[in-house]
Amino acid sequence: MSARWAADPADTHIAAVTQHLDNVLPALDSLRSQSGRLSEWGTVLAKRLLSGQRLLAAGNGGSAAEAQHLTAELVGRFDEERAPFSAISLHAESSAVTALSNDYGFEEVFARQVRAHGRAGDVLILLSTSGRSPNLIKAVRAAKERGMVTWALTGAGPNPLADSCDQAITVDAISANAQEGHLIAIHAMCRAVDAEVARRAGSGSPSFGARRP
C-alpha cells in the first residue's frame, strides 16, 4: 500500500468499533433469556409450514432485509436439505409496494397484502427495531382479521408492535445492535425449524406440506 494511503494511527476509531462490538453482548444476552420462545416459534412454524400453511414477513429499511433473509432461508434451506416452504416477504414486491403506497398510503402497504395473501393458520412475523411503525401495526390488525398467528421481533420493549401481536421477542439493546440480534434470532429459529422437520421425518411424518388451495 502506498504510504499516502496508509492509515494514520491518530485517525483510527478503535474505541468506537470496540464499543459497538461490546454493545452486541446485551443483545445476545437478551436473546439467550428468550431462547425458549425462539425454540417454540421454530417448532410451531415448522409444523404449520409442513401442514401447508404460509409465512408472511415484513419490515422497513434494514428490518426489511432481515425479514427477507428469513424467507430466503425457508424457501431455500438453512443447513440441511429439506422441502421448500412457502414464505413471502411483503416488502419485496416492488410494483405492489409502490402501487399500494400510491393508491392507499404507505401505512396500508402491508395490511392490504396480508388481506390478499393471508389465510387462517398462516403466520405473520414483523420486524422493527422501534416497534412503532404504523404500517406494521396495521398489518397485525389485518392478520388478526384473517385468523393468522402474529409474531413481532423488535428492539427494546414494551412497544406498540410487540403489544399488538400474539407473541413478541424484544431485544434489549440500542437500535443497530438490536437489528444485529434479529439476524441471530432468525438463524436460531431456523435451527429449531430444521430440528422439528428432522424429528418429524424420523417419526415417519411427511416432509412435504399439503398443497394450499
Secondary structure as a PSIPRED ss2 file (coil, helix, strand):
# PSIPRED VFORMAT (PSIPRED V4.0)

   1 M C   1.000  0.000  0.000
   2 S C   1.000  0.000  0.000
   3 A H   0.000  1.000  0.000
   4 R H   0.000  1.000  0.000
   5 W H   0.000  1.000  0.000
   6 A C   1.000  0.000  0.000
   7 A C   1.000  0.000  0.000
   8 D C   1.000  0.000  0.000
   9 P H   0.000  1.000  0.000
  10 A H   0.000  1.000  0.000
  11 D H   0.000  1.000  0.000
  12 T C   1.000  0.000  0.000
  13 H C   1.000  0.000  0.000
  14 I H   0.000  1.000  0.000
  15 A H   0.000  1.000  0.000
  16 A H   0.000  1.000  0.000
  17 V H   0.000  1.000  0.000
  18 T H   0.000  1.000  0.000
  19 Q H   0.000  1.000  0.000
  20 H H   0.000  1.000  0.000
  21 L H   0.000  1.000  0.000
  22 D H   0.000  1.000  0.000
  23 N C   1.000  0.000  0.000
  24 V H   0.000  1.000  0.000
  25 L H   0.000  1.000  0.000
  26 P H   0.000  1.000  0.000
  27 A H   0.000  1.000  0.000
  28 L H   0.000  1.000  0.000
  29 D H   0.000  1.000  0.000
  30 S H   0.000  1.000  0.000
  31 L H   0.000  1.000  0.000
  32 R H   0.000  1.000  0.000
  33 S C   1.000  0.000  0.000
  34 Q C   1.000  0.000  0.000
  35 S H   0.000  1.000  0.000
  36 G H   0.000  1.000  0.000
  37 R H   0.000  1.000  0.000
  38 L H   0.000  1.000  0.000
  39 S H   0.000  1.000  0.000
  40 E H   0.000  1.000  0.000
  41 W H   0.000  1.000  0.000
  42 G H   0.000  1.000  0.000
  43 T H   0.000  1.000  0.000
  44 V H   0.000  1.000  0.000
  45 L H   0.000  1.000  0.000
  46 A H   0.000  1.000  0.000
  47 K H   0.000  1.000  0.000
  48 R H   0.000  1.000  0.000
  49 L H   0.000  1.000  0.000
  50 L H   0.000  1.000  0.000
  51 S C   1.000  0.000  0.000
  52 G C   1.000  0.000  0.000
  53 Q C   1.000  0.000  0.000
  54 R C   1.000  0.000  0.000
  55 L E   0.000  0.000  1.000
  56 L E   0.000  0.000  1.000
  57 A E   0.000  0.000  1.000
  58 A E   0.000  0.000  1.000
  59 G E   0.000  0.000  1.000
  60 N C   1.000  0.000  0.000
  61 G C   1.000  0.000  0.000
  62 G H   0.000  1.000  0.000
  63 S H   0.000  1.000  0.000
  64 A H   0.000  1.000  0.000
  65 A H   0.000  1.000  0.000
  66 E H   0.000  1.000  0.000
  67 A H   0.000  1.000  0.000
  68 Q H   0.000  1.000  0.000
  69 H H   0.000  1.000  0.000
  70 L H   0.000  1.000  0.000
  71 T H   0.000  1.000  0.000
  72 A H   0.000  1.000  0.000
  73 E H   0.000  1.000  0.000
  74 L H   0.000  1.000  0.000
  75 V H   0.000  1.000  0.000
  76 G C   1.000  0.000  0.000
  77 R C   1.000  0.000  0.000
  78 F C   1.000  0.000  0.000
  79 D C   1.000  0.000  0.000
  80 E C   1.000  0.000  0.000
  81 E C   1.000  0.000  0.000
  82 R C   1.000  0.000  0.000
  83 A C   1.000  0.000  0.000
  84 P C   1.000  0.000  0.000
  85 F C   1.000  0.000  0.000
  86 S C   1.000  0.000  0.000
  87 A E   0.000  0.000  1.000
  88 I E   0.000  0.000  1.000
  89 S E   0.000  0.000  1.000
  90 L H   0.000  1.000  0.000
  91 H H   0.000  1.000  0.000
  92 A H   0.000  1.000  0.000
  93 E C   1.000  0.000  0.000
  94 S H   0.000  1.000  0.000
  95 S H   0.000  1.000  0.000
  96 A H   0.000  1.000  0.000
  97 V H   0.000  1.000  0.000
  98 T H   0.000  1.000  0.000
  99 A H   0.000  1.000  0.000
 100 L H   0.000  1.000  0.000
 101 S H   0.000  1.000  0.000
 102 N H   0.000  1.000  0.000
 103 D H   0.000  1.000  0.000
 104 Y H   0.000  1.000  0.000
 105 G C   1.000  0.000  0.000
 106 F H   0.000  1.000  0.000
 107 E H   0.000  1.000  0.000
 108 E H   0.000  1.000  0.000
 109 V C   1.000  0.000  0.000
 110 F C   1.000  0.000  0.000
 111 A H   0.000  1.000  0.000
 112 R H   0.000  1.000  0.000
 113 Q H   0.000  1.000  0.000
 114 V H   0.000  1.000  0.000
 115 R H   0.000  1.000  0.000
 116 A H   0.000  1.000  0.000
 117 H H   0.000  1.000  0.000
 118 G C   1.000  0.000  0.000
 119 R C   1.000  0.000  0.000
 120 A C   1.000  0.000  0.000
 121 G C   1.000  0.000  0.000
 122 D C   1.000  0.000  0.000
 123 V E   0.000  0.000  1.000
 124 L E   0.000  0.000  1.000
 125 I E   0.000  0.000  1.000
 126 L E   0.000  0.000  1.000
 127 L E   0.000  0.000  1.000
 128 S E   0.000  0.000  1.000
 129 T C   1.000  0.000  0.000
 130 S C   1.000  0.000  0.000
 131 G C   1.000  0.000  0.000
 132 R C   1.000  0.000  0.000
 133 S C   1.000  0.000  0.000
 134 P H   0.000  1.000  0.000
 135 N H   0.000  1.000  0.000
 136 L H   0.000  1.000  0.000
 137 I H   0.000  1.000  0.000
 138 K H   0.000  1.000  0.000
 139 A H   0.000  1.000  0.000
 140 V H   0.000  1.000  0.000
 141 R H   0.000  1.000  0.000
 142 A H   0.000  1.000  0.000
 143 A H   0.000  1.000  0.000
 144 K H   0.000  1.000  0.000
 145 E H   0.000  1.000  0.000
 146 R C   1.000  0.000  0.000
 147 G C   1.000  0.000  0.000
 148 M C   1.000  0.000  0.000
 149 V E   0.000  0.000  1.000
 150 T E   0.000  0.000  1.000
 151 W E   0.000  0.000  1.000
 152 A E   0.000  0.000  1.000
 153 L E   0.000  0.000  1.000
 154 T E   0.000  0.000  1.000
 155 G C   1.000  0.000  0.000
 156 A C   1.000  0.000  0.000
 157 G C   1.000  0.000  0.000
 158 P C   1.000  0.000  0.000
 159 N C   1.000  0.000  0.000
 160 P H   0.000  1.000  0.000
 161 L H   0.000  1.000  0.000
 162 A H   0.000  1.000  0.000
 163 D H   0.000  1.000  0.000
 164 S H   0.000  1.000  0.000
 165 C C   1.000  0.000  0.000
 166 D C   1.000  0.000  0.000
 167 Q E   0.000  0.000  1.000
 168 A E   0.000  0.000  1.000
 169 I E   0.000  0.000  1.000
 170 T E   0.000  0.000  1.000
 171 V C   1.000  0.000  0.000
 172 D C   1.000  0.000  0.000
 173 A C   1.000  0.000  0.000
 174 I C   1.000  0.000  0.000
 175 S H   0.000  1.000  0.000
 176 A H   0.000  1.000  0.000
 177 N H   0.000  1.000  0.000
 178 A H   0.000  1.000  0.000
 179 Q H   0.000  1.000  0.000
 180 E H   0.000  1.000  0.000
 181 G H   0.000  1.000  0.000
 182 H H   0.000  1.000  0.000
 183 L H   0.000  1.000  0.000
 184 I H   0.000  1.000  0.000
 185 A H   0.000  1.000  0.000
 186 I H   0.000  1.000  0.000
 187 H H   0.000  1.000  0.000
 188 A H   0.000  1.000  0.000
 189 M H   0.000  1.000  0.000
 190 C H   0.000  1.000  0.000
 191 R H   0.000  1.000  0.000
 192 A H   0.000  1.000  0.000
 193 V H   0.000  1.000  0.000
 194 D H   0.000  1.000  0.000
 195 A H   0.000  1.000  0.000
 196 E H   0.000  1.000  0.000
 197 V H   0.000  1.000  0.000
 198 A H   0.000  1.000  0.000
 199 R H   0.000  1.000  0.000
 200 R H   0.000  1.000  0.000
 201 A H   0.000  1.000  0.000
 202 G H   0.000  1.000  0.000
 203 S C   1.000  0.000  0.000
 204 G C   1.000  0.000  0.000
 205 S C   1.000  0.000  0.000
 206 P C   1.000  0.000  0.000
 207 S C   1.000  0.000  0.000
 208 F C   1.000  0.000  0.000
 209 G C   1.000  0.000  0.000
 210 A C   1.000  0.000  0.000
 211 R C   1.000  0.000  0.000
 212 R C   1.000  0.000  0.000
 213 P C   1.000  0.000  0.000
